[in-house]
Each structure stands twice: as structure tokens, then as C-alpha cells.
Amino acid sequence: MKYPLIFKDHPHIMHGGDYNPDQWRDTKDIWLEDMRLAKLAGINTLSVGIFSWVSLEPEEGRFDFSWLDEILDLMAGNGIAAVLATPSGARPAWMSQKYPEVLRVGADRRRNLHGGRHNHCFTSPVYRAKVKQINTLLAERYKGHPALAIWHLSNEYGGECHCELCQEAFREWLKARYAYSLDRLNHAWWTAFWSHTYTDWSQLESPSPIGERSVHALILDWKRFVTEQTIDFMKAEMAPLRRITPDVPCTTNMMGFYDGLNYFRLSEEIDIASWDNYPTWRADAGGAGDAGHAARIALTHDLNRGLKDGRPFMLMESSPSATNWQPVGKLKRPGVQTLESLQAVAHGSDTVQYFQFRKSRGSFEKFHGAVVDHEGTENTRVFGEVARTGAALAKLDAVAGTAKPSDVALVYDVENRWAIDTFTGFTRDKKYVETLTEHYKPFWKAGVSVDIIDSTKDLDKYKLVIAPMLYMLRPGMAEKIERFVGGGGTLVTTYMTGYVDEHDLCFLGGFPGPLKGVLGVWCEEIDGLYEGEERKIRWGGKEYAARELCEIVHIAADSGAIAAGEYLDDFYAGSPAVTVNRYGEGEAYFIAARMDECFNADFFGALVKKLGIRNATGGNLPEGCTAQTRTDGERNYVFLMNFTSESKTIDVGSGDGNAAGRASAGNDDAASVASTSGAATSLLTGNAIKKTVELPPWGAEIYVEDRN
């Protein structure tokens, strides 16, 4: 299938970056040079106005849009689409000086000084009014402008404010959540502990290092409130844009696995998901590559695709070279920038954009990577790399809007992460996101597509759902799992599952709480292991190492579950380490310990084979390589990628019968992707693809083949 294009008048994979022409208003000849350089680099979109408030409103009530008029006209004249930003990410100094209430108050109850970015209160009526005013003026001025393609809301929403305005808003939010009943709140928060019972709404405050930090449900509700208050601000910011330019979509750039906001919830309110990708590649010219890190980045791309239920997303920012704020400003080796960009497209992005187009001359970002360096011409290595990326992307028009179907889903629940990171016990660093990555890697290495979903998403379209460390069961999730497995699906979950409800209250009657029936086990204790400790388990006739966490479980007396693997040492030797339960038409697996990479590869490899889940090429992939497929329903677009410093040969099996079933999916619309056959053609070179493809170090190939 195909989705509507992100840039509706531009049927391309868009290529561009953040552009700050207001930093160069005194040397406007640079603007004209930038248009020339953009064309040379294959740039067809630029994000403008992101931090431009003081340039648009240099003093209260006096506006100057003349420079932005010139820039948008230049862009339109050069065929460059505008991702036009609202400027709320950094307000002018005059506003902070005149209206100090717009400045945030920290958790320590101290008000910030003017400076930095995002140092503003989302609750402040003054700030909301000022944002509404300038956004209205932007929308009215540029509605119908030929360059305007997308609205870019603020920049990387995040952070929290603890001022009195926010405290009162928090209290009102809690009143609504608990039906104006302090008794309900006290029960949900279990405040009888340590005599923390609240007797008046005015006593409620946000968590603070100088106040309350021990009531876990308070911390969870505060995080939920911060998400909802940010969304409320964002919706207010969008309101004039929606009203005046209803046909122009809105997005905001997110930050991968940033846990300050629930991105699944925030994404319900925007049209397109977008994110900022800054990998920390470490391989050098003599190394073996950084495939493990590539898998983590792939996971994050898949997360952003999942935020809008599979719709293509935007790669809003990436660095063409070194990133100045990382601990080490590592240069990207030749080919890595193009490979990194194509990786985003392979996982569902319809854009490749950079921070930044032209380097800032001064201040914090003057040494951050850019398409155009301080040297100022096209005669740099990085510019050449970007131009080569642009040339490759220009050949992928047919990929824009295509889907990326998956048989497999991995559950990443942000509220579950908050709860895991809040409670004390078992081990200090519970490594939730790292564990997700470990469960994702076997599929990435095998070229099997994975959707990243949370507890609000549907499960029934998948063959296999993996839900590691599902400590918190949000309302409806247990019933959803029962329905999925009972209807024929396969579930895999792990230790630390089914412990608490949405208020972080432990389920009585034993863990995994409401999932005891579908899993067929009950969990008694968790053994936290010291660094370097291991316990052996046996599964499938082989021995593997367990580390960090080992849960002691029992087969439930009234279930049909069986122990498929067992612990081999310590006092729990002989007890189940891996179980499987037949439930209805499906199966539920429980892995009781944090296992090593070999186990994950063997276990999930066996499941993929058992369930008939095929990969993008129909064959095995060399170490450090992956393959991903996008489809329009008639053609498959297969991306082969090599994340190592060595040449690799990939067997794609074109014409030998192995092509069939390369990228099957668990729903009717996508399942027919499996029926591929016939000749395949490289989109990058136009050459026919034979049975094998040779990829150079950090190289990629993309080919298309028809479906029958």
C-alpha cells in the first residue's frame, strides 16, 4: 500500500536541513550562494524560522517579516520546499525581562534566568498568548505561499516547570483524574505508607529533591501530567495554524527514546512523526564496523514509524559529519553518511534532513557538522558526501509513501519505563531500553521487519508479539494479550512482567498478575546478580548464560504450561527458566532470566522459522548486514546495508525460487508481499540484480522487483 505523501506536491524522498538565514542578514549575498549550493547538493527542502523569534519580533509588538519573505520567495524560486517553524523553542530576552512568569521553575523551586532553549512555562497564560499571536501572524502571512509545505512546531519539546501556575494545573488535573476524591487518590498512591496521606488538595505538589520523592504513583502521575500539559500547549500552538492553513500538516521533532514525554500520546495530536538522529558511530577504517549501534538506530527508526501506526515519518535532523555536543566529535568515514541516510529511508522515513545546512559563525553550534562549512564552498569532503546522498535519494521517488509491513511487534511502553525507572529493587539499573534492543537485534540481523508499539496499539495483526519486562499492565493490556494469544498469536515475555497496575500498585495473588492464566506460571522471587556473575540454563539441548536478573518461577498447577528450559545451578537449579503455554489457539512463552546474545539469536531464530516469518531476501545475511523492505502493494523495494568496514556478499536468490516470501506480513494487505518473483533491478544503478550482491564497506544497494 501507499500512504499520502508527506510533502503532497513533492513526490520525492525529500533532502534538506535546518537553515538559519537570520544569522546572515548582514551579508545577504550568502543567501544567494546558499541557493546555488543547495541545488548542487540535491537539497529540495529547508527548515526555517526554528529559533527566529527575536528576528521576527525584535521588541514587543514590532514585527519584521521582511527577511523571511525574501527567504521564502528565494526558496520557492529555486524549487525548495519550506518546513516553516513556529519560534516558541526560544523566546526573546525582552519577554523574559518583562514577563518573568514565562521562565521555568525547577524541581528545586528556583526560577531559571533567561537563557538556553525551552526555558519557558507551558502553563503561563502570557507565554501562550504571545505564541498564539506570532503563530497567527505567521499563518496569515504565509498561507498559500508556494514554498510552505509543512509546519514545524517549536523544536524538541521537553522539560518541565514546577512554578505555582503548574502546581495548580497539576492539582486540577489530579482532581479530574480521581473524580475529585482524595480517598481515591490516597488509595491509588498508597499514601498510608510513611503517613503520607493527603487531607487537602492544596497539599499536593510535584516531586522535588527537597520534598516528596518516595510516592511512586505521584511520580508517575506527574510525568503523565507533564506529557498532557505539553500536548495542551502544543495544541494551543497549532490552533491558529490549523484554522488558517488547514491543508498544511503539522509535525514536531522528537528525540528517539527520550523519556521525558510519552511520544505515543503526543503523536496522536500531530499529522506526521519526525525525529532527530545523532548516532555515535565508533568504527574506524580498520575496525569491524558498528552493527550493534546500527541495530539500536534501526530500532529507533521503527519506533517513529510506529508512532503513527506505520505511516512514513520524517528524519528531521542528522549530522552530515561530527556532532559538537557528543563526548567525542567523531568524523563519519566515507560512505557512512549516505548509508545512515538510506537506513532511515529503509525503515520508513520519507525525508533525510540535517542539522545544519550552513555552520553558525559563533556560539554553541559553530563546530557542529553542516552541509556548508565555514570554508563556504562545495569543495569539501562533507559537501561531496551530502551531494552523493542527494543523488541517491533522487532515484528513490517510487519509494516515497510506501509501507513497511511487519509480522512482528516489539512492545515499548513509556509509562512502563517510567514505573521501572522509579521503583527500587532487584537491581539498580534495570536496563529496560537495553533489553528491548537485545530482543530487537536478532530480527534486525536476520532482515525481519519489526513494528514498535505500546500498550494502546492493536496486537491482532501480528504473528509474534514480544513484550520484555512488561512490569506495568496498563488498563486493557492483559485482556488484549489474552485475546491475541487465544486467537492464534504467539507472545514472548520475560521476567519482571505483570507486577503492578497503572498506579504502580502490586497485583495481589502473585505475579504475573492478570497474565498468570495466559502464561501458565507464577513467579516467586527475583535474584539480582552482581556484575560478572552468571547462571547457566539449558534450552534446546544447549547451555546459555543468564546474567543480572534471574526470576524463580513455577508452573501453575491448573495450566498446561511446560518447562522448555531450566536453570542448571544455584539453589534454583532445576526450576523453569523458559516456559511455553498453549492458550486457546496460540502460545505464550516466558523467559525467566536476562539471557545472552547467543540465546536470543537461537530462540528467536527458531520462532521465526516455526511461524514462517520470512526476511527481506529469503536467505541468511552476513554478520553486520541487514535487509529491509518497503512496498507499494505492487512492487517491493529491498534495501541491503553493510554496517562494517569490510566488503560483504549477500545472496538475494533472485530467479532461483528464493525470492518468494521475502517480506511476508501478518495482514491481508501486506501478506501478498511474499509472492515476489522475476528479475530485480537496482534503483541506484539501473543494473539487473543477480543472485548475489557485493556491498563495499559501509555500502548499500536498493533494488525493486515486481509482485505477482
N, C-alpha and C positions, 0 to 999 in steps of 0.2 A: 504494500500500500504506500501511498504518498500523503504527506501532511501538507497543509498550506505553507507556502514559502514564508520564512521569517521576514525577508525583505520582499514584499509582494510584487514589486516592479523590477526585481533583480533576480532572475533565475540562475543564480551562481552560488558557489561557496564563497562567501564574502571574505575579503582580505583587507586588514587595515589596522587601526590602533588609536590610542589616546593622543589627541593633538591639542596643544596649548598655545594657540596663536596670540592670545592676550599677553603672553610673556615677551612677545616680539613686536609690539605695537609701534615701537620707535624705529624699527627697521623693516618696513613693510615689503621691501624688496625680497626679504626672506620668505614672505608668504607666496610670492610668485615662484620662487625657486622650489618651495615645498610642493607645489602642484606639479612641477616638472619631475621632481624626484619621486613623487607618489606614482606617477604613470610608469616610470622606469621600473619601479619595484612591484608593479602589478597591484597597487593599492586601489581599492574601489569603495572603501568606506573609512570614515574617520569619526571618532567620538570627540565632541567638542562641548565646551562650557561646563566641565565637571566641577572645577573649583574656581569659577569665574564671577562669584557674586560681587566682589568689590569692583571688578571691571564693568559690571552691568549697573551697579548702584553704588557709585563712589561715595555718596553721602545720602543720608536718609531722604527718600523722596525724589532724588535727582537721578534719573536713569540715562544710560548711554548704551544704546544697542547698535550704534553705527559700525563699530568694528566687527560685531557678529554678523550684521547684514552683509558686509563686504566678504567675510569668510564664507558664509553660506552661498552667496552668489558665485564666488570663485569655485567652490566645490561643485555646485550644480553645473557650471560651465565646463568643468573637467570630468563630468560623469562620476562624481564621488558622492555616495550617499552619506547622510549625516545621522549619526546616533547622537541626538541632541539631549544633553543632560540638564537636569534641574540642579541648581547650585547649592543645595542645602547641606552638603557634606562639610562645608567650611564657611562659617559666616564672617562678615567683616568686623574689624575691630570697633568701628563706631557703634555697632549694635551691642557688642559685649559691654562697652563702656556705658551706654545709655540705658540698657536693659539687662542688668546683671542676672536677672532671673533666667535668662536663656542659657546660662552656663551650668554645667552639670555639677552635682554634689556627689562626692564619692561615698563608698560604703562606710568610710570613717567619719562621714558627716561634714567634711570640709568642702567648701565650694572651690571649684577649679578657677584658675586665672584664664584669661584669653590665651589661645594658642593651640597648636596642633590641628587636628581634624576631628570631626564628630564630637566635639566638646559642647554638645547642646542637649537641652532637656526636651524630650519628645512630648512631655505633657504641657509645657509652657504655652499659655494662650498667646503671648506675644510672638513667640517663635513660629507658632502655627500660622498666625495672621500674616507675618512677614513672608513666610514661604508661600502661602496662598496668593499673596499679592504678586510676587515676582513670577511665579509659575503661570498665573493668569496672563500676565503681560507677555511672557514667552509664547504661550499657546496662541494668543490673539495675534501676535505679530507674525508668527511663522506658520500658521495654519495655511495649508495649500502651497507652501514653498516647495519647489521641485526637489530640493535636497533632503527635506525632512522625511526620514524613513521610520525611525523608532525613537521613543522616549526612554532615556536612561535616568532612572530615578536615583538621585543622590549618588552615593558611592559607598559600597561595602557597609551597609547598615550594621551597627553593632554597638556594644557597650550599654551601660545602664546608668540611671540617675536616681539618687536617693534623697532628693530635696523634699520639702514639705508638700509641694504640689504632687509629686509622685507618690509620697506616702499616703496622701488622701485618696488618690486614684487607686492605689493598691487596696486600701480598705473597702472602697466601693466595689472593686472587682471581687474581693472576697465575700462581701455581703451577697452579691448576686450568685456567686458560685455555691455558697452554702445556705441559700434561701433565707438569708437574714437570721440565721440561727447560730448563735455562738456554741450551743450544745453540739450541733453537727460539726462545726469546725474543730472544737476541742476533741471530739471523738476521733475524727479523721486524722488529726495531728497527734493524737495520743499524748495530750499535754498533761495528763496526770503524772507522767514521768517527770521527776525532779520538781514537782509542784509548779509546773509551767502553765497551769490552766488560766485562760484569759476570762476576765469577767466584764470587760467593756471593749467595744470595737476600737476605741481610741488607744488602747494598749498595744495594738498590733503595729509592728514596724518591720521593715525589710531586714534581712540578715546583715550582720555587721561584725567586723573583727573586734569591735569594742562593745558588742551586745550579744544577741542571740545567734548561735551557730550550731546548736545541738538538736534542734527540732527539724528532722529531715523533711517532713511534709511542708513545713514553712519554706525551706529552701527550694523544694520542687515547685510550690505554688508561686514563689517569687519569680523563678525562671519562666514559668508559663505566663505570668503577668508581663514580664519584660517582652516576651515574644508578642503577646497580644497588643501591648501598648505601642511597640514598634510598628506592627501592622496597622494599627489605628492611625498613627502618624502618616504612614506610607499611603494609606487610602485617602487621607485628607490631602496629601500632597498630589495624589493622582486626580482628585476630583475635578479641578479645572481642566486638566489635560483630557480626561475622558469626555467632559461636556463640550469642549471647544473643538477637539480633534478626535472624534470617536473612532475613526478608522486607522489611527496610528497606534500600534501596540506599545505596551509599557513593559519594561524589564528593569531589574536591578541586579548588580553584580554581587554574587555570593562568594564564599571563601571555602569551598570544599567541605571538610569535616569540622569547620569551626562550630563550637558547641554553645556559643552564646545565644543563638536563636534556633528555633525549630524551623528549619528551612522547608520541610514538607508543609507545615501550616502556612508559612509566608507565601509559598509558591501557589497556593490556592487563589491568591488575590492578584497575581500578575499574569501576563499573557505568555511570556517566554522566560525560561530559566536561563541564567547566564552565570559564569563563574570565572575566577582569576586563578590561573595555573602557573605556579613557580616551582618546578621540580628542582631537586638538588642532585643533579647527575654527578657521579663521582668517578666514573671510569676515565682512564687516560688512554693514550694511544696504544699502550702495551697491555692494557687490562682486559678483563673478560667481559666488560660491559656492565650494565646496571639493570639487569632484567627484573630483579626484585623490586626496585624502585619503580620501574615501568609498570609493574602489576598494580602497585598502590595508586599510581596516577590513573591507570585504566579504571580501577575501582571508583575513583572519584568522578571520572567522566560518566560512568554508568549511573552513579548516584544522581548527577544532574539531569541525565536523561529520564531517570525515574521520577524526578520531582514533578514533571508534567506528564506522567503516565506514558512515556515513550516518545513524546514529541521531540524533534530535534532541538538542541539547545544552542547557546552562543558561548564560544570561548571568547570572553570579553577582554581578558588581559593575559599576556605571557611575555616573557622577556626574550628579545632576539639574541641576547648574549648574557653577560654577567648580571646578577641581581644584587644591587648595592646593599640591601638590608640583611642579607643572609650572612651567617658567620664567616663564610669563605666565598669570595666573588669568583667562582669557577667559570672560566670561559667554556662555551659549548664547542665541542670538537666538530670539525667539518662534517656536515650531514645531519648532526643531531637536531638542529633547529627545524629542518624540514621534516625529519622523522617524528619529532614531538608534535608538530602541527598536524601531520597526517594521522597520527594516533588519535587526536581529538576528533577528527572527521570520521575515522573508522568506528568510533564509539558513539557517534550520533550528533556531533557538532556540525552546524551549517555555517560557522564562521571561524576564522583564525585572526585574532587581533592581538596587538602588542601594547604593552606599556614600555616604551613610549615611541611616538613617531620621531620627534626631534628632541635631543637631550636638552634638559634645562641647563642654563648657564651657571646658575648658582643655587645654593640652599640644598635641601636634603637629598634631592634626586639627581644632582648634577653628574653623578657617576653610575647611575642606573642605565642598563642597556637600552639602546634605542636603534631604530632603523637608520636615522641620520645622526652621525656622531658630531662632536664639536668640530671636527675637521670640515664637515659641511658639504661633502660631495658624495657621489656614488662610488668613489674609488676606495672603498673599504671592504674588508673581508665580510663583515656582518651584513652590509648592504647587499653584497652579492648573494649571500645565503638567503636573505629575505626575498630578493628578486627571483631566485630559483624556486623558492616555495611558492611565490605568486604564480610563476609559470606552471607549476604542477597543479595548483588549485584551479587555474583557468581551464584545465582539461577535465574537471570533475563536475561540470554543470548538471549532468544527468543524476548525480548523487544527491543534489540539493532536495530536501524534503522527504527523502526515503526513510523507511522504517528500519529498525534493528530488532527483529523478533527474538524472543528467548523462551526456552523451555524451563529455565532455572531462575529462581529468585532467591536473593540473599536479604534477610531482614535486618535492617539497621534502623533502630528506633531511638530517636534523640532523647525522648523522655526516659526511656530505659537507661540510656547512657548517663543522664543526669542522676538517676537513682543509684546506679552502680558507683559513680564517682563520689557520691555523697556519703554512703554508709561506710562504717568501719568494720573490718572483719575479714578473715580468711587470708588476705594478703593486701599490702598497701596499694600497690599498683596492679589493678585488675586487668589492664590491657584490653579493654573492650574493642577498640578500633583495630589494634594489632591482631586480635583474634579474628575479627572479620576478614582482615587481609589474608591471614593464613588459610581461611576457608575459601577465599576467592581465588587464590593463586593456582590451585590445581586446574581450575576451569580456564583461567587465562592462559596457562601453559599449553593446555590442550586445544585452544582456539574455540572454546564453547562460550557462547554469549550468556551473560547473566544480567538480570534486572535487579536493581537495588530498590527495595520498597520498605515502607514502615507499616505499623500496625493498622493504619487506616486503609490500606490498599487491599484489593481483591486478591485471593490466592488461587482461585479455581482454574485460571487459565494456564497454570504451570504444571509440569510433571513432577518437579522436585523443588521443594522449599527448604532452605537451610536457615535456621534461627538460632545462632550461637548465643549463649548467655542471656536468654530472654528472662532475666531476673524479674522484671515488672510485666505483669499482664494487664494491659490497659483494657477498658471495658469492651467486650465483644470479641477480643482476640482469641480466647480459649474456644469459644463457640465456632469461630471462623476456622480454627485449626481442626477441630473435630469434624466439621463439615468437609473440609478439604481432604483429610485422610480417609474419612468414611466413604467419600465419593471416588476413591481410587488414587489419590495423590500420595506422594512419598515425602515424609518430613524427616529432617535431621535436626536434632537439637542437642544441647550439651549440659554439662554441669552448670550449676547456678541458674537454673531455669524454674520459673513458676514459684518464686518465693513470696512476692508481695503484689498488692493491688496498686491502683493508681495513686493512693495516698502513702505508699510505702509501708502499709500495714501488712505484717506477715500473715499468710494464709494459715489457719488452724487446721489440724488434722494431717499435717505432714506435707512435704514438698514432693513433687512439683505442683501442689495445689490443684487447681481445676484441670490440669493436664495429666493427673495420675491415671485416668481411665485410658486416654489415647496412647500414653507411653507405656503403661503397664508396669511401672516401677514406683517405689517410694524411696526417698533419699534421706539418709540418716545424719551424716556428718560430712564436712569437707576438711581434708588435710592440706594445710598450706605448707609447701616445701621451701626450704631455703635455697638460695641461689647455688646452682651446681648439683643439687640433689635430683635424683631421678628414681622413678619406679618403672619396672618393666610390666608390660602387658602382652598377652598373646591374642592375636586376631588373625584369622585366615591362615593359620599354620606358620605365622612369622611372629617374631618378637619386635616390639617397638618401645621407645622411651616416652614416658609421661613425665611432665615437669610442672612445677609451680602450684597446680591445684589438682587434687585427686578426690573425687566425691565417692563416698561409700554408699552404695545403693543395694536395694533388694528387689527381687521380682515380686510384684504384688500377687497375693495369694489367689485372687479371683480373676487374674488376667491370663492371657495366652502368650505373654512375652517370654522370650528365651534369651539366655546369655550367649551372645555371639563372640564375646571376648572376655578375658578375665585378667585380674591383677595377679602377678607372679611373686610379689614379695611384700614385706612388712606384715603387720597384723591383719591387714585386709586381703592378703593373698587368697585367691580362690573365689573372691566375690566378683560380681559382674563389673566389667569395665566398658563393654559395648553391649547394648541390648537391642532387640528388634521385636516389635509387637504388631501382629496383624490386627487391624482395626477396620471393621467394615470391609471395603474393597481395597483399602490401601495399607501402607506400612509406615510405622513411626520408629525411627532409630534414636537411641540415646547414647551419647559418648560421655563417659563419666569423668574424663581427665583431659587436661590440656596436652595434646599429642604432638609428636614431632612431625617434621615436614614429610618424611617418608610415609608415615601412616596416612596423613591427609591425601597424599598422592595416590596411594594404593586404594584407600577406602572409597574416595570419590570417583576414582577411575573405574572401580568395579561397579559403582552405582550408575555411572554414565552408560557403561556397557549394558547393564541389566535393563535400564529404562529405554534404551535405544536412542539416546540423545547423541546427535552427530555434531561434529565440529564443522568449521568453515571450509575445510579442504577435503574432509573424508579420510584423512590419514594422520600419521604421527608428525609432530613438529619438532625440529631440533631445539636443543636447550637454548634459551634466550630469545626464542622467536615466538610469535603468536600470529593468529589469523582471525579476522573479524569480518562479518558480512552485514551489508545493508541491502535492502531490496525495495523495489517499487511495485512488486507484485508480478512483474513480467520478466525482469532481469535481476540477477544477483551481482552485487559489486563487492568483490572479495579483496580485502586489504591484507597483504603479507608484510610483516615488520620484523626486522632484526635489531635487537637491542644489545648487540655485542660488538666488540672490535674485531671480530673475525668474520670472514665470508661464510655464508650458510647456504645449503642446498635444501629446498623444500619440495617435496613430492606433492603435486597437486592433482595427479591422476587424471588429467583431462583426456577424455576419449577412451579411457580404459575401463569404464564402469564404476570407478570410484567416485566420480563426480556426483552421482546420485546421493541425495541425503546429506549434502554438505552442511546445511544450516537449517535443520528441521526446527519447528517450533510447535508449541503446545496448543495453538488455536487454529481454527479452520483457515483463517485468512493468511496466516503465516506458514502453516504446515506444508503448503504446497511449494514452499521454497525448496523443499527437499528434492523435488523432481527436476534436477538440472542435468543437462547433457549437452553434447556437441562442443564445438570449438569455443575457446575463450580467447579474448583479445585484451591486450594491455591498454589501459586508458592513458598511461603515461607515454608510451612509445608507439602505440598502434600496431605492434607486432603480435603475431599469434603466440599464445601461451602453450608450451609443450607440456610434457609430463612432469618436468621439474623446472623450478625457478631458482636461479642463483642470485642471492642477495649479497651486496657488498656490506662491509662494516657499517652499522647504523643506516642500513638501506631499507627501502620499501618498494613494493610493487603493488599495483592495483589492477585487477582485471575484471572484465564483465563477461557474463555468459547468460544466454537466454534460458528461460524456463519453458518446459513443455506443459 
